[in-house]
Amino acid sequence: MAAESSTAAAARAAGPEVSEDLREHQRGALSLDQYLDAQAERAVAHLRGKVSVRRLDVIKSVLREQMTTSPGLLELLRRAGVTLPPTTDSL
């Protein structure tokens, strides 16, 4: 196996890559709703032009709902550093 470059090793040691949206949310520039909307939009971007706008909106709505109610997804958001409101912690 080839030796790993020092740049790749340093990147991995620094931890997971953080998206610009997450950085903005952590700085307070994006609200939780704005952050989740951006994530839902990013998740369906590959479907744009392949499904109707109406269906795309339904898919985004379902994804958005899952991000705020699924215990597993809530835990992933917490681990990613997303600031969740106190009421979401009890779900």
C-alpha positions in Angstrom: 0.0 0.0 0.0 1.3 3.5 -0.9 2.3 5.8 1.9 -0.4 8.4 2.7 0.4 12.0 1.9 1.0 14.3 4.9 -1.9 16.6 3.7 -4.4 13.7 3.7 -3.1 12.5 7.1 -3.4 16.0 8.5 -6.9 16.4 7.2 -8.1 13.1 8.7 -6.4 14.0 12.0 -8.3 17.3 12.1 -11.6 15.5 12.1 -14.5 15.4 9.7 -15.0 18.1 7.1 -17.5 20.7 8.2 -19.7 22.3 5.5 -20.0 26.0 5.1 -23.7 25.8 6.1 -22.7 24.2 9.4 -20.0 26.8 10.0 -22.6 29.5 9.4 -25.1 27.9 11.7 -22.5 27.5 14.4 -21.6 31.2 14.0 -25.2 32.1 14.3 -25.5 33.4 10.7 -28.0 30.6 9.9 -30.9 29.6 12.1 -31.7 26.0 12.6 -34.6 26.2 10.2 -32.3 27.8 7.5 -29.7 25.1 8.1 -32.2 22.3 7.8 -33.8 23.8 4.7 -30.3 24.0 3.1 -29.6 20.4 3.9 -32.9 19.2 2.5 -32.3 21.3 -0.6 -28.8 19.8 -1.0 -30.2 16.3 -0.5 -32.6 16.6 -3.4 -30.5 18.7 -5.8 -29.7 15.6 -7.9 -33.5 15.2 -8.5 -34.0 18.7 -9.9 -35.2 18.3 -13.5 -35.9 14.6 -13.0 -39.1 14.9 -11.0 -41.8 17.5 -11.0 -41.4 20.6 -8.8 -44.4 19.5 -6.8 -42.9 16.1 -6.1 -39.6 17.7 -5.2 -41.3 19.9 -2.7 -43.0 16.9 -1.1 -39.7 15.0 -0.9 -38.0 18.1 0.7 -40.8 18.4 3.2 -40.6 14.7 4.2 -36.8 15.0 4.6 -37.2 18.2 6.6 -39.7 16.5 8.9 -37.5 13.5 9.4 -34.5 15.7 10.3 -36.6 17.2 13.2 -38.3 14.1 14.5 -36.1 11.0 13.9 -34.0 10.2 17.0 -31.2 8.8 14.9 -31.0 11.9 12.6 -31.3 14.2 15.6 -28.3 12.4 17.1 -26.3 12.8 13.9 -27.1 16.5 13.8 -26.0 16.9 17.4 -22.7 15.1 16.6 -22.2 17.3 13.6 -22.4 20.3 15.9 -25.9 21.5 15.1 -27.5 23.5 17.9 -30.9 22.0 18.5 -33.6 23.7 20.5 -34.3 22.2 23.9 -37.8 20.9 22.9 -36.2 18.7 20.3 -34.0 16.9 22.9 -37.0 15.1 24.3 -37.9 13.5 21.0 
